[in-house]
Amino acid sequence: MNAIRGVIFDCDGVLFESRQANLAYYNTVLEHFGIPPVTAADRERAHVCHTAASPRVFEELLGPERVEEALVRARALDYRRFIPALIPEPDLQPSLARLASRLPLAVATNRGNSMDQILGHFGLRDFFRQVVTSRDVERPKPYPDMLLRAAAGLELPCEALLFIGDSELDRDAARAAGVRFLAYQGKVEGAPAVGGHRELVDWLEGEKGEVAGTRHEALGTRP
């Protein structure tokens, strides 16, 4: 099996706990249409807000006939007002610093324009050689386009990459691209999992050593 030579991260739920920020953002748009807000108790719609690209979210929440108007409204929002609601995952910055000193890193997220503001606010830009968002591809996750673009930008074959995600969309995109996948904090049922960023660093450093063996085999590229 090829050694892991680069790592791609999802954003929401992997780099940040962002559910509160996502709901605040989408509910601001819903308010414009006179639609009741989505709450955390509405687990199905809240999950869509957390994982899908904005066109898909607005189609689910408002219907296809209002997607374009909702996107125009969303683009007019200053996302900086929602950034304070984002919570970096534990050990994020030191873990990224350690990994980036050894491997090229990338982000592949169904977010759009907000990603650059978020990375800048938290001082994370320099850790990532490639940042791919829904604005950069024709088809967002679960299609493989983002991961294929990230692989091309890192100049690495897909089979040499590892994608860290937290949703079925992430898993399916990895499978379609031929990229190995780890479910962050075990959030994708049946997928190999990593408990957090410090554990990921420890695993990757072990994977590159002589005792990698058993745990590495669990990450075979899915058919």
C-alpha positions as CSV (number, residue, x, y, z in Angstrom):
1,M,0.0,0.0,0.0
2,N,1.3,3.5,-0.8
3,A,2.4,5.6,2.1
4,I,0.3,8.7,3.0
5,R,2.1,11.7,1.4
6,G,-0.5,14.4,2.0
7,V,-3.6,15.1,4.1
8,I,-6.9,16.8,3.2
9,F,-9.3,18.2,5.8
10,D,-12.9,19.0,5.7
11,C,-13.7,22.2,7.5
12,D,-17.0,22.0,9.4
13,G,-16.9,19.4,12.2
14,V,-13.3,18.7,11.6
15,L,-11.3,21.9,11.9
16,F,-14.1,23.7,13.8
17,E,-17.2,23.0,15.7
18,S,-19.4,25.2,13.5
19,R,-23.0,24.1,14.0
20,Q,-24.0,27.3,15.9
21,A,-22.4,29.5,13.3
22,N,-23.9,27.6,10.4
23,L,-27.4,27.7,11.9
24,A,-27.1,31.5,12.6
25,Y,-25.9,32.1,9.0
26,Y,-28.7,30.1,7.3
27,N,-31.4,31.4,9.8
28,T,-30.4,35.0,8.9
29,V,-31.3,34.2,5.3
30,L,-34.5,32.3,6.3
31,E,-35.6,35.4,8.3
32,H,-35.6,37.4,5.1
33,F,-38.2,35.0,3.7
34,G,-40.3,34.9,6.8
35,I,-39.4,31.2,7.4
36,P,-39.0,29.9,11.1
37,P,-35.4,29.2,12.1
38,V,-33.8,25.8,12.0
39,T,-33.0,24.6,15.5
40,A,-30.5,22.0,16.7
41,A,-33.5,19.9,17.6
42,D,-34.5,19.6,13.9
43,R,-31.7,17.2,13.4
44,E,-32.2,16.3,9.8
45,R,-32.4,19.9,8.5
46,A,-29.6,21.0,10.9
47,H,-27.4,18.2,9.5
48,V,-28.0,19.5,5.9
49,C,-27.0,23.0,7.1
50,H,-23.8,21.6,8.6
51,T,-22.6,19.4,5.6
52,A,-24.1,20.5,2.3
53,A,-23.2,23.3,-0.1
54,S,-25.4,26.4,0.1
55,P,-27.4,25.7,-3.1
56,R,-28.4,22.3,-1.7
57,V,-29.2,23.8,1.7
58,F,-31.5,26.4,0.3
59,E,-33.2,23.9,-2.0
60,E,-33.9,21.8,1.1
61,L,-35.1,24.7,3.3
62,L,-36.8,27.0,0.7
63,G,-37.6,24.9,-2.4
64,P,-35.8,25.1,-5.7
65,E,-37.7,28.1,-6.9
66,R,-36.1,30.4,-4.3
67,V,-32.6,29.1,-4.4
68,E,-31.2,31.9,-6.5
69,E,-32.8,34.6,-4.5
70,A,-31.5,33.0,-1.3
71,L,-28.0,32.8,-2.7
72,V,-28.0,36.5,-3.6
73,R,-29.2,37.3,-0.1
74,A,-26.5,35.1,1.4
75,R,-23.7,36.7,-0.7
76,A,-24.7,40.1,0.7
77,L,-24.0,39.0,4.3
78,D,-20.7,39.8,5.9
79,Y,-19.7,36.3,7.2
80,R,-17.3,37.9,9.7
81,R,-20.3,38.4,12.0
82,F,-20.6,34.6,12.4
83,I,-16.9,33.8,12.9
84,P,-17.0,34.3,16.7
85,A,-19.4,31.4,16.9
86,L,-16.8,29.0,15.4
87,I,-14.9,26.9,17.9
88,P,-11.5,25.4,16.8
89,E,-11.2,21.7,17.5
90,P,-8.9,20.8,20.4
91,D,-5.2,20.8,19.6
92,L,-5.9,22.1,16.1
93,Q,-3.2,24.7,15.7
94,P,-0.2,22.7,17.1
95,S,-1.3,19.6,15.3
96,L,-1.5,21.4,12.0
97,A,1.8,23.0,12.6
98,R,3.4,19.6,13.3
99,L,1.8,18.0,10.2
100,A,2.5,20.9,7.9
101,S,6.2,20.6,8.7
102,R,6.2,17.0,7.3
103,L,3.4,16.8,4.8
104,P,1.5,19.0,2.4
105,L,-2.0,19.8,3.7
106,A,-5.2,20.9,2.0
107,V,-8.8,21.8,2.8
108,A,-11.8,20.5,0.8
109,T,-15.0,22.0,2.0
110,N,-18.5,22.6,0.8
111,R,-18.2,26.2,2.2
112,G,-17.8,29.0,-0.3
113,N,-16.3,32.5,0.1
114,S,-16.2,32.3,3.9
115,M,-13.3,29.9,4.0
116,D,-10.5,32.5,3.4
117,Q,-12.0,34.8,6.1
118,I,-12.1,31.9,8.6
119,L,-8.5,30.7,7.9
120,G,-7.3,34.3,8.2
121,H,-9.1,35.0,11.4
122,F,-7.7,32.0,13.1
123,G,-4.2,32.3,11.6
124,L,-4.3,29.0,9.8
125,R,-3.7,30.0,6.1
126,D,-0.1,29.2,6.1
127,F,-0.7,25.5,7.1
128,F,-2.5,24.7,3.8
129,R,-1.0,24.5,0.4
130,Q,-4.4,24.1,-1.2
131,V,-7.9,25.3,-0.2
132,V,-10.7,24.0,-2.4
133,T,-14.3,25.2,-1.8
134,S,-17.7,24.7,-3.5
135,R,-16.9,27.8,-5.6
136,D,-13.9,26.1,-7.2
137,V,-15.6,23.1,-8.7
138,E,-18.7,22.3,-10.7
139,R,-20.0,19.7,-8.3
140,P,-19.5,19.8,-4.5
141,K,-19.2,16.8,-2.2
142,P,-20.4,14.0,-2.4
143,Y,-18.9,14.2,-5.9
144,P,-15.1,13.7,-6.0
145,D,-14.3,17.0,-7.8
146,M,-12.9,18.8,-4.7
147,L,-10.6,16.0,-3.8
148,L,-9.4,15.6,-7.4
149,R,-8.6,19.3,-7.6
150,A,-6.8,19.2,-4.2
151,A,-4.7,16.2,-5.4
152,A,-3.8,18.0,-8.5
153,G,-2.8,21.1,-6.6
154,L,-0.7,19.1,-4.2
155,E,0.8,17.3,-7.2
156,L,0.1,13.9,-5.6
157,P,-1.8,10.9,-6.7
158,C,-5.2,10.3,-5.0
159,E,-4.0,6.9,-3.6
160,A,-1.2,8.8,-1.6
161,L,-3.7,11.1,0.1
162,L,-5.8,10.8,3.3
163,F,-9.1,12.8,3.7
164,I,-10.4,13.6,7.2
165,G,-14.2,14.2,7.2
166,D,-17.2,13.9,9.4
167,S,-20.1,13.1,7.1
168,E,-21.4,10.6,4.6
169,L,-20.8,13.3,1.9
170,D,-17.1,13.3,2.8
171,R,-16.9,9.5,2.8
172,D,-18.6,9.2,-0.5
173,A,-16.4,11.9,-2.1
174,A,-13.3,10.0,-0.9
175,R,-14.5,6.7,-2.2
176,A,-15.3,8.2,-5.6
177,A,-11.9,9.9,-5.8
178,G,-9.9,6.8,-4.6
179,V,-8.7,8.7,-1.6
180,R,-8.3,7.0,1.8
181,F,-10.8,8.2,4.4
182,L,-10.8,8.7,8.2
183,A,-14.0,9.7,10.0
184,Y,-13.3,12.5,12.5
185,Q,-14.4,11.4,16.0
186,G,-16.2,8.4,14.5
187,K,-19.0,10.5,13.1
188,V,-19.5,8.2,10.0
189,E,-20.8,4.8,10.9
190,G,-18.7,1.9,9.7
191,A,-15.7,4.0,8.6
192,P,-12.2,3.9,10.1
193,A,-12.0,6.7,12.7
194,V,-9.7,9.1,14.5
195,G,-10.6,10.6,17.8
196,G,-9.0,14.0,17.4
197,H,-6.2,16.0,15.9
198,R,-3.5,14.9,18.4
199,E,-4.5,11.3,17.7
200,L,-4.3,11.9,14.0
201,V,-0.7,13.3,14.3
202,D,0.3,10.3,16.4
203,W,-1.3,7.9,13.9
204,L,0.4,9.5,10.9
205,E,3.8,9.6,12.6
206,G,3.3,5.9,13.4
207,E,2.2,5.2,9.9
208,K,5.5,6.5,8.6
209,G,7.5,4.3,11.0
210,E,8.3,0.7,11.2
211,V,5.4,-0.2,13.5
212,A,2.6,1.2,11.3
213,G,1.3,-2.2,10.3
214,T,-2.1,-3.1,11.6
215,R,-3.7,0.3,11.9
216,H,-2.6,1.3,8.4
217,E,-4.3,-1.7,6.9
218,A,-7.7,-0.4,8.1
219,L,-7.3,2.5,5.7
220,G,-7.3,0.6,2.5
221,T,-8.8,2.5,-0.4
222,R,-12.5,1.6,-0.7
223,P,-13.7,0.0,-3.9
